[in-house]
Amino acid sequence: MLEIKSICKDYTRGRRTVHALQPTSMNIGKGQFIAIVGPSGSGKSTLLSMIGGMLSPKSGQIVLNGHSLYELNIKQRSRLRNEQIGFLFQSFNLVPYLNALENVQLPMALYGTNRANQKKQATQLLEELGLGNRMDHKPCELSAGQQQRVAMARTLAMRPNLILADEPTGNLDPGSRDSIIQAFHRLCAEGQTIILVTHDTAVSQSADRVFQINEGTTREESPSEVSNAA
Amino acid sequence: MSIYTMTLKEMFRRPGHSLTAFMIVAVGVTALIAVESIVTSSEKKVASQMQQLGANILVLPEGVTLHDYHSADAHGKSMPEEYVTRITLAQAVGVEELAPKLSVPADLKGQAIVVTGILPRTDFYKKSAWQSVDLLTAGLSPSAIGTKHEGCGGNSHQIAAADKADLSSYATTRVVHELDMDALLVGADLAKAEGISTGDSLTVLGANFQVAGILPATGTSDDGRVLAHLHRVQELAETGPIVNVIEVMGCCEEAANGLVGDLDELLPDARVVTISQILETQIMVNQVMKRLSYAIFGILVLLGGASIASVMFANVAERRRELGTLMALGATPSMISRMILMKAVAIGSIGGLCGLALGILAAYVAGPRFVGVATTVSIESVIAGLMIAVLVAVLASYPPARKAAHLDPCLCFQDA
């Protein structure tokens, strides 16, 4: 489903070149739950950005369901991201002036789904996530756990094949964190692939596969070894 | 939901942020609409006055300056009535009518008014203060005072035979054919205010007069006056044979221009001006106002543009995380720039509409009050004002929109 072929990334700061990510390859199948762990600044978000089609690698290739991401033009890549990739962020990144329902409608609005369908699907998702009575609330009127559930509903709005999550449990209490992890497992069971960047050992231990990044170098580890490695 | 509704929601989330841009656009459009409309109306008024007054010349006492043709006798200075004789004797080319006037203050039913003495056309050819002229005028054509201007149809101010008995013809021709010594003509506004009608008896300057006619409204100072025979006014006011102004009606513009030099030479102690010269000040004021309005509008466009650009750049900087998130969710760069430009269109439209409303109001209020013209706002001005407002907003927002479209979508991953 997702093939990452020897991608690497350098950043140039003045005369200095920083090797953010050494050549990395992965082959990720449908329905897998992948955790990427590593210290801050190790290149985790860089890898996630490249997989998401938002940061072109210096070399290598990323193929998602047969589409080589960086061989597509910007418009095609944006479209593919909209249809096949869902993002979940640590700080939720909800649009502050839209209510919960409108935030969930957003990816569908960008796709061009008609308003009635947008509203129907967004309502259904929010109800499934227990936010049926919070649909008219702005993000600032919701708790962190509720905001993350709205963000989750937005991620799922387009039924993406691939979900990229950047520290999605970082700002949550243990109860909210556990419900998010359970939701991820359910989604994987339904065939959606999840790649998650985390510092949380409990989260990475529940993943199917774990990749450890250290100073730009990626190494796959067994989930049970993670606590020692992280 | 659509990108459009999202843009509007964003804009009204904190309207204060866009208020400066709104206001500058509105002020620019207000200035454009108000000044342009007033100037255009003023130009139309001048053109209409020139058309109405034709090729007239005013002979005024030396040192008199005036800006209104209809108040040409209201300056308090005088000159000898004998000047009329001189003009007649000179038999200048193209002179169709002469209308000497003397205005004096008077009292009518306890109200201060102006009584203007005029010389009816018949008296001009009969007995007058310049008796010696009789011999000369006897041989002239009854339709002109000077000699005929070659190649000119003439009769721009002549009283038509049918109008000779109609005293109200003064409103358009500036002369009356006949006026008895005890007759009065009353201006429309004065007649209305005092309830005067034809046939009424009035006491003015201590003498009894009979109202021979009510003049039709002209929208000029004539509407508030009383007209009587010149020699009767001179006698009652004890002024002697003087006048404040002599109107010389030329047959055409060319003849009028030629007459200025002739009359200047003939009356070295008087000031001779044409209608164009009288209106010149107004024309110049109009031109200056028009240039000023364009200059003000240009400055406001620049300020408005800079302000909008600044607001938009700040807006894009403030929304970096949000815009990065939208890109992560699948928004293309063109969608992002469209969102910014839509906001610009909204600012331009709302600011432009507010400016239009204020500009139209200002034009209707300020025109009559400060410039003395009834203002009309043209649809062209309205469309131009709105289009310019939107265009400036869009052009000023183009660089921020471009910047937004080229934001790094990875911004969505960075913690605030």
Interface residues (C-beta under 8 A of the other chain):
Chain A: S45 L48 S49 G52 M54 L55 I74 K75 S78 R79 R81 N82 E83 F87 F89 Q90 S91 N93 V95 P96 Y97 L98 E102 Q105 L106 P107 A109 L110 Y111 R115 Q118 R154 M158 D166
Chain B: M1 S2 I3 M6 K9 E10 R13 R321 E322 T325 L326 M327 A328 L329 G330 A331 T332 P333 S334 M335 D408 P409 C410 C412 F413 D415 A416
